[in-house]
Amino acid sequence: MSIATTRTRIVRPLVVRRRGLLTRHPRITLAALLLGTLAGLAIFAPFITEYDPMTLAVTQRLRPPSAAHWFGTDAYGRDTFSRTIYGGRISMQIGVSVAAMSVLIGVVVGMLGGAIRWLDPIVMRISDGLMSIPAILLAIALMSLTKASVATVIIAITIPEVPRVIRLVRSLVLTIREQTYMQAAIASGTRLPRLMLRHILPNVLTPLIVQATYICASAVLLEAYLGFLGAGTPTEVPSWGNIIAENRTFVQLATWNVMFPGVFLALMVLGVNMLGDGVRDLLDPRLAGRIGK
């Protein structure tokens, strides 16, 4: 058998497998392309546009979209395209950071609450108290007590999201705790840290991955809400919420300054939600068999 034939027999199944994965899960493919495009624009923004998003040009104010300014200019003459793609950096940073911090804190507290019986009521009452306050109001209250910054926004959005992760992890731990293999591990004298890391944590990862995508989308929207209300990132920082808030007065004269950031915001949330749905279908064994048919 020749080397070329052997290589063909090895490579062809891998290509077919990849094509089959893309065919069975088109939402993941579409979401990856959409989010990859938005991330590429945000990361390589300095190389894509020649305009500084902070530079004022009063003589160029409220110009419509053109070859020089693809998305037009705002009331201060700043290029809307550069501000929009730079704003994607803030939204992605906040979305990913909030999702990571919420999942990390929620996993630790939720697993402890579900595994330690006397700690469970305390954790749940605190979580219920935080969930009884609307997330937007809690975030605004926290922002009003501290200095406006990206880090403050991340903390203010993370706090309302943590109780949702805690309740999810706690419910999963209570279910896993009653399984036969868990009872056998406890009877054999396995300590609590080993139980949590080896037996509980691997079984809660799949729902957590899906939940993290929804938290990311919610954080992006909540940051836009806060920016629109003037309680988010500093006004000099180009974020989609700030851009929309600054230009709402001129929406009838320069619709493009509100429309383009709004479209990018909608595409970001749509892509993250599609990714979450696709990952859920991929990782859920009950749905995997149905999709594969």
FENWOKA-V821416 format. One record per helix or strand of 2 or more residues. SS is the DSSP state (a for helix, b for strand). FROM is the first residue (numbers start at 1). TO is the last residue. Records with the same first field share a line. If there is no record, write none. Layout:
SS=FROM-TO + FROM-TO
//
This chain:
a=3-24 + 26-43 + 45-48 + 58-60 + 80-115 + 117-131 + 135-145 + 150-177 + 180-187 + 192-229 + 240-250 + 256-283 + 285-292
//
